[in-house]
Amino acid sequence: MAINQEMLPHLSPVWPHYTPIIASRASGSYVYDQDGSAYLDFTCGIGVTNTGHCHPRIVAAIQRQAGLLLHGQINIIVHEPILDLISELRRIVPPAMDGFFFSNSGAEAVEGAIKLARQATGRANVIVFQGGFHGRTVGTMSLTTSKTIYRAGYQPLMPGVFVTPYPYAYRYGWDEEQTSQWCLDELDYLLYAQTAPHETAAILIEPVLGEGGYVVPPAGFLKGLRSICDQHGILLISDEIQSGFGRTGKWFAYEHFNVEPDIIVVAKGLASGLPLSGVISSLELMDKWELGSHGGTYGGNAVACAAAAETIRVIQDEGLLENTLERGSQLMAGLRHMQEAYPSIGDVRGLGLMIGTEFRTSDHKPDKGIAKAIVQACLEAGLLLLTCGTWDNTVRWIPPLTVDEAQIKQALDIFTEALEKTVT
């Protein structure tokens, strides 16, 4: 039964809509529209429902907490779920990361991390990377460089932000070692030419580029970045909003590179669909944050914290990190096999279940048209995918971490058929 479809025109047109689906329910890897048609959801609400839609244990945790306490403002009372969540988080972050601040959205958490870095260091400037996405508030869009749409028409932006190249080896056409060294050299040059180390508070990076194209940096790049930060007393902030909570096969993507950041920013997969984000660092660092200078009414909501604590337990108890690696290998192998047959797939890259397939023309130009056409063909066949990258020419794969072998095969079969229909 169609419900309130006449209300659709009243949604703000600032929201683009990638599908015409009006969802009535969702379960596991599938979303169902009002007619009962099933769609295999490999978008996860843009990397949010890592435990699948409506995981029974998380739904139960939400229901229990909803009957006990919906909201308790953190300056007035401390509720049990936030302490439970901290206990679970302390099991999965480095021991030195013993300070936690909670907000609602990823953008809020990034803003909080920047405020913390500036107060803790007494420095003003921040370095970000080309292609990064960190949010769309006035502050965070000043840090976002993945597309001009997020910034155009909103200038002047927040000052004190400097941009350096991300080690996107496929784009540059170099090997990974050469790309990594060039980008580290450019960062060093930036510190001599535009923002001196003594005025640079932090370097903010996505350890796997998200909206900017699902780009995995070379193995040694983050180690080089950590070294530069240590040399100059600059804080390293790892934006794990899209890459965290098992998405890459580890709890956080930075773990693949054997480095530890000074600050971790989390959101999306943290609470399996409820709005919750966090800033994590050492208490020693957070002690430098002036009392009362940051906060929020809803940050650390009791129901969201209950969902988040149960999310961590579900990922652990159900072996979802291991499943992510296994199903990610299956998906990667299938896509690379297709790449052999379809040269328009220029690159297949990723970690775990955070995989991108980049499309290029025969003269190596970004091919947005074919990427969009394939996503549309997949939608018509019942598979939800998204594009990303500065040119929107990369199809991103974000299935739930609960996805099974048959569902990966189903998605690959649909994608193959879409390629056959659209690629000449």
Residue pairs with C-beta under 8 A, 6 or more apart in sequence:
1 34
2 22
2 34
3 22
3 24
3 34
5 22
8 22
18 375
18 386
19 379
19 384
21 31
21 33
21 39
22 33
22 34
23 31
23 32
23 33
23 34
24 32
24 33
24 34
24 36
25 31
25 32
25 54
26 32
26 41
26 49
26 53
26 54
27 52
27 53
27 54
28 52
28 53
28 54
28 400
28 402
29 40
29 41
29 42
29 52
29 53
29 399
29 400
29 402
29 403
29 404
29 407
30 38
30 39
30 40
30 41
30 53
31 38
31 39
31 41
31 53
31 384
32 38
32 39
33 39
37 382
38 382
39 379
39 382
39 383
39 384
40 382
40 383
40 384
40 407
40 410
40 411
40 414
41 49
41 53
41 384
41 399
41 400
42 383
42 384
42 385
42 397
42 398
42 399
42 411
43 384
43 385
43 386
43 398
44 50
44 269
44 398
44 399
44 400
45 273
46 242
46 268
46 386
46 398
47 210
47 242
47 247
47 268
47 269
47 354
47 398
48 268
48 269
48 272
48 273
49 269
49 272
49 273
49 400
50 245
50 246
50 247
50 268
50 269
50 272
50 311
50 315
50 320
50 400
50 401
51 58
51 269
51 272
51 311
51 314
51 315
51 320
51 400
51 401
51 402
52 400
52 401
52 402
52 403
53 273
53 400
55 272
55 314
55 402
57 310
57 313
57 314
58 272
58 307
58 310
58 311
58 314
60 310
61 306
61 307
61 309
61 310
62 274
62 303
62 306
62 307
64 306
65 81
65 302
65 303
65 306
65 307
66 303
68 302
69 79
69 302
70 301
70 302
70 303
71 298
71 301
71 302
72 78
72 79
72 302
73 297
74 82
74 102
74 295
74 299
74 300
75 295
79 302
79 305
80 302
81 302
81 303
81 305
81 306
81 309
82 102
82 300
82 302
82 305
84 305
84 306
84 309
85 102
85 305
85 306
85 308
85 309
85 312
86 100
87 309
88 308
88 309
88 312
88 313
89 100
89 278
89 280
89 312
90 98
91 312
92 251
92 312
93 251
93 252
93 264
93 280
94 260
96 260
96 282
97 264
97 280
97 281
97 282
98 282
98 283
99 280
99 281
99 282
99 283
99 284
99 285
99 286
100 278
100 279
100 280
101 112
101 116
101 278
101 279
101 280
101 286
101 294
101 299
102 276
102 277
102 278
102 279
102 299
102 300
102 305
103 109
103 112
103 276
103 277
103 278
103 279
103 296
103 299
103 300
104 275
104 276
104 277
104 296
104 298
104 299
104 301
105 135
105 267
105 275
105 277
106 134
106 135
106 241
106 265
106 267
106 268
106 277
107 134
107 135
107 136
107 137
107 139
107 140
108 137
108 277
108 296
108 299
109 241
109 265
109 266
109 267
109 277
109 278
109 279
110 134
110 135
110 139
110 140
110 143
110 204
110 239
110 241
110 265
111 135
111 137
111 139
111 140
112 279
112 294
113 202
113 204
113 237
113 263
113 265
113 279
114 126
114 139
114 143
114 201
114 202
114 204
114 237
115 289
115 293
115 294
116 263
116 279
116 281
116 285
116 286
116 288
116 289
116 294
117 123
117 126
117 201
117 202
117 235
117 237
117 263
118 124
118 201
118 202
119 288
119 289
119 290
119 293
120 201
120 235
120 285
120 288
120 289
121 201
121 202
121 233
121 234
121 235
123 198
123 199
123 200
123 201
124 160
124 199
124 201
125 160
125 161
125 162
125 195
125 199
125 200
125 201
126 143
126 160
126 161
126 162
126 200
126 201
126 202
126 203
126 204
127 161
127 162
127 163
127 164
127 187
127 190
127 195
127 200
127 202
127 203
127 204
127 234
128 134
128 143
128 144
128 145
128 161
128 162
128 163
128 164
128 203
128 204
128 205
129 145
129 163
129 164
129 165
129 166
129 204
129 205
129 206
129 209
130 145
130 163
130 164
130 165
130 166
130 168
130 212
131 145
131 146
131 166
131 168
131 209
131 212
131 213
131 215
131 390
132 143
132 144
132 145
132 146
132 166
132 204
132 205
132 206
132 209
132 212
132 239
133 144
133 146
133 150
133 206
133 210
133 211
133 212
134 140
134 143
134 144
134 204
134 206
134 239
134 241
135 141
135 143
135 144
136 144
136 150
138 154
138 157
138 158
139 158
141 150
141 151
141 154
141 157
142 151
142 157
142 158
142 161
143 158
143 161
143 204
144 150
144 151
145 151
145 163
145 212
146 211
146 212
146 213
146 388
146 389
146 390
147 211
147 390
151 157
160 195
162 190
162 194
162 195
162 200
164 183
164 186
164 187
164 190
165 182
165 183
165 186
166 183
166 205
166 209
166 212
166 215
166 217
167 176
167 179
167 180
167 182
167 183
167 215
167 217
167 218
167 221
168 179
168 209
168 213
168 215
169 175
169 176
169 178
169 179
169 218
170 215
170 346
170 347
170 349
170 358
172 179
172 182
174 182
176 218
176 219
177 218
177 220
179 218
180 217
180 218
180 220
180 221
180 224
183 221
184 221
184 224
184 225
184 228
187 203
187 225
187 228
188 228
191 197
191 200
191 228
191 232
197 231
197 232
197 233
197 234
198 232
200 232
200 234
201 234
201 235
202 234
202 235
202 236
202 237
202 262
202 263
203 225
203 228
203 229
203 234
203 235
203 236
203 237
204 237
204 239
205 222
205 225
205 236
205 237
205 238
205 239
206 212
206 238
206 239
206 241
206 242
206 243
206 253
207 217
207 222
207 238
207 239
207 240
207 243
207 252
207 253
207 254
207 256
207 257
208 214
208 215
208 216
208 217
208 242
208 243
208 248
208 253
208 350
208 351
208 354
209 215
209 216
209 217
210 241
210 242
210 243
210 388
211 242
211 388
211 389
212 388
212 389
212 390
213 356
213 358
213 388
213 389
213 390
213 394
214 349
214 350
214 354
214 355
214 356
214 388
214 389
214 394
214 396
215 349
215 356
216 349
216 350
216 351
217 257
219 257
221 257
222 254
222 257
222 259
223 257
223 258
223 259
225 236
225 259
226 236
226 259
226 260
226 261
228 234
229 235
229 236
229 262
235 262
235 263
235 285
236 259
236 261
236 262
236 263
237 261
237 262
237 263
237 264
237 265
238 252
238 253
238 254
238 261
238 263
238 264
238 265
239 265
240 252
240 253
240 254
240 264
240 265
240 266
241 265
241 266
241 267
241 268
241 277
242 268
242 354
243 252
243 253
243 351
243 354
244 251
244 252
244 253
244 264
244 266
244 268
244 269
244 270
245 251
245 252
245 266
245 268
245 269
245 270
245 311
245 312
245 315
246 269
246 315
246 320
246 321
246 324
246 352
246 401
247 253
247 269
247 324
247 352
247 353
247 354
247 398
247 401
248 256
248 324
248 350
248 351
248 352
248 353
248 354
249 321
249 324
249 325
249 328
249 351
249 352
249 353
250 256
250 321
250 352
251 321
252 264
253 351
253 354
254 260
254 261
254 264
256 351
262 281
262 282
262 285
263 279
263 280
263 281
263 285
264 278
264 279
264 280
264 281
265 277
265 278
265 279
265 280
266 277
266 278
266 280
267 276
267 277
267 278
269 311
270 276
270 277
270 278
270 308
270 311
271 304
271 305
271 307
271 308
271 311
272 307
272 308
272 310
272 311
272 314
273 307
274 301
274 303
274 304
274 307
274 308
275 298
275 301
275 304
276 300
276 301
276 304
276 305
276 307
276 308
314 320
315 321
315 401
318 402
320 401
320 402
321 401
323 401
323 402
323 403
324 352
324 353
324 401
325 352
327 353
327 399
327 403
327 404
327 405
327 408
328 350
328 351
328 352
328 353
328 354
328 355
330 405
330 408
330 409
331 353
331 355
331 397
331 399
331 408
331 411
331 412
332 348
332 350
332 355
334 408
334 409
334 412
335 345
335 348
335 355
335 357
335 397
335 412
335 415
336 348
338 345
338 412
338 415
338 416
338 419
339 345
339 348
339 357
342 419
342 423
343 362
344 359
344 360
344 361
344 362
344 367
344 370
344 423
345 357
345 358
345 359
346 358
346 359
346 360
346 364
347 356
347 357
347 358
347 360
348 355
348 356
348 357
348 358
349 355
349 356
349 358
350 356
350 397
353 397
353 398
353 399
353 401
353 403
354 396
354 397
354 398
355 396
355 397
356 388
356 389
356 394
356 395
356 396
356 397
357 394
357 395
357 397
358 366
358 389
358 393
358 394
359 366
359 367
359 368
359 370
359 371
359 374
359 393
359 394
359 395
360 366
360 367
360 393
361 367
366 389
366 390
366 391
366 393
367 393
368 387
368 391
368 392
368 393
370 393
370 422
370 423
371 387
371 392
371 393
371 394
371 395
372 387
372 392
373 422
374 385
374 395
374 415
374 418
374 419
374 422
374 423
375 385
375 386
375 387
375 395
377 417
377 418
377 421
377 422
378 384
378 385
378 414
378 415
378 418
379 385
381 414
381 417
381 418
382 414
383 410
383 411
383 414
383 415
385 395
385 396
385 397
385 415
386 395
386 396
386 398
387 393
387 394
387 395
387 396
388 394
388 396
397 411
399 407
399 408
399 411
